Amino acid sequence: MQEVETAEAPSKAVARHKEKVGRVVSDKMDKTVVVAVESQRKHRLYKHTVRVTRRFKAHDETNECRQGDTVRIEETRPLSKEKRWRVAEIISHDIRATEGLLPASVTADPQAQ
């Protein structure tokens, strides 16, 4: 009998991108948002829990993010001098940010027209 060997490709560990969840604090730039990521660390000397906030500039291709939105960002290749992250998904929109998006022609009171 003839044996047939099946050549299996060696399984390489797939490098996963780093991911962070944060809140959009600025959306004033074109296709760029600033995301604040908050974490808690223990102070080395005093052993108290300290809140640490880091700000990341992230690429938002469709300009969908608004200030106050909660987003998930993932690491990517350098896109500019400071941009190394991109918006992977918008987890939740801030209600206060969406209220200001109504066009000027639409009024809250239908009797006003």
C-alpha positions as CSV (number, residue, x, y, z in Angstrom):
1,M,0.0,0.0,0.0
2,Q,1.1,3.5,-0.8
3,E,1.0,6.1,2.0
4,V,0.0,9.6,1.3
5,E,1.4,12.3,3.5
6,T,-0.6,15.3,4.2
7,A,1.6,18.4,4.5
8,E,0.1,20.6,7.1
9,A,1.3,24.2,7.3
10,P,3.1,25.0,10.5
11,S,0.7,26.9,12.7
12,K,2.0,30.4,13.3
13,A,0.7,32.4,16.2
14,V,-1.3,35.2,14.7
15,A,-0.3,38.5,16.0
16,R,-3.3,40.2,17.5
17,H,-3.6,44.0,17.5
18,K,-3.8,45.7,20.8
19,E,-7.3,47.0,21.5
20,K,-8.6,49.6,23.9
21,V,-12.0,51.0,24.8
22,G,-12.4,54.7,25.5
23,R,-14.4,57.9,25.1
24,V,-14.1,60.4,22.3
25,V,-13.1,63.7,23.7
26,S,-12.5,65.6,20.5
27,D,-13.7,65.2,16.9
28,K,-12.7,68.6,15.5
29,M,-10.1,67.1,13.0
30,D,-10.9,65.6,9.7
31,K,-10.9,61.8,9.9
32,T,-9.2,61.9,13.3
33,V,-10.7,61.6,16.8
34,V,-9.0,61.9,20.2
35,V,-9.9,59.0,22.4
36,A,-9.4,59.1,26.2
37,V,-8.7,55.7,27.7
38,E,-9.0,55.4,31.5
39,S,-7.3,52.8,33.6
40,Q,-6.7,52.3,37.3
41,R,-3.2,51.6,38.8
42,K,-1.9,51.3,42.2
43,H,0.4,54.1,43.4
44,R,3.9,52.6,44.0
45,L,4.6,54.3,47.3
46,Y,1.2,55.0,48.8
47,K,-0.7,51.9,47.5
48,H,-3.8,54.0,46.6
49,T,-5.7,53.3,43.5
50,V,-5.0,56.1,41.0
51,R,-7.0,56.8,37.9
52,V,-4.8,57.3,34.8
53,T,-6.1,58.8,31.6
54,R,-4.2,58.4,28.3
55,R,-5.2,60.2,25.1
56,F,-4.8,58.5,21.7
57,K,-5.4,60.0,18.3
58,A,-7.3,57.5,16.2
59,H,-8.3,57.3,12.5
60,D,-12.0,57.6,11.8
61,E,-12.4,57.0,8.1
62,T,-16.1,57.9,7.8
63,N,-16.2,60.8,10.4
64,E,-19.0,59.0,12.3
65,C,-17.6,59.5,15.8
66,R,-18.9,62.4,17.9
67,Q,-17.7,63.8,21.1
68,G,-18.8,61.6,24.0
69,D,-19.1,58.3,22.0
70,T,-17.7,55.2,23.5
71,V,-15.4,53.5,20.9
72,R,-13.1,50.5,20.5
73,I,-9.8,51.4,18.9
74,E,-7.1,49.0,17.6
75,E,-3.4,49.4,16.9
76,T,-2.3,49.9,13.3
77,R,0.6,51.0,11.3
78,P,1.7,54.6,11.7
79,L,-0.7,56.8,9.8
80,S,0.8,60.2,10.7
81,K,3.2,61.7,13.2
82,E,0.9,60.9,16.2
83,K,-1.8,58.6,14.8
84,R,-1.1,54.9,15.5
85,W,-4.7,53.7,16.2
86,R,-7.9,53.3,14.2
87,V,-11.6,53.2,15.3
88,A,-12.6,49.6,15.1
89,E,-16.2,50.1,16.2
90,I,-18.5,52.6,17.9
91,I,-19.9,50.8,20.9
92,S,-22.4,53.5,21.9
93,H,-23.3,57.0,20.8
94,D,-23.7,59.7,23.3
95,I,-27.3,60.9,23.3
96,R,-26.3,64.5,24.0
97,A,-24.1,64.5,20.9
98,T,-26.8,63.2,18.6
99,E,-29.3,65.8,19.7
100,G,-27.3,68.6,18.1
101,L,-27.3,66.9,14.7
102,L,-30.9,67.9,13.7
103,P,-30.9,70.1,10.6
104,A,-31.9,73.8,11.1
105,S,-35.1,73.3,9.1
106,V,-36.5,70.7,11.5
107,T,-38.1,72.2,14.6
108,A,-39.1,70.6,17.8
109,D,-42.6,72.2,17.7
110,P,-44.7,71.3,14.7
111,Q,-47.1,74.3,15.4
112,A,-44.2,76.8,14.9
113,Q,-44.4,76.5,11.1
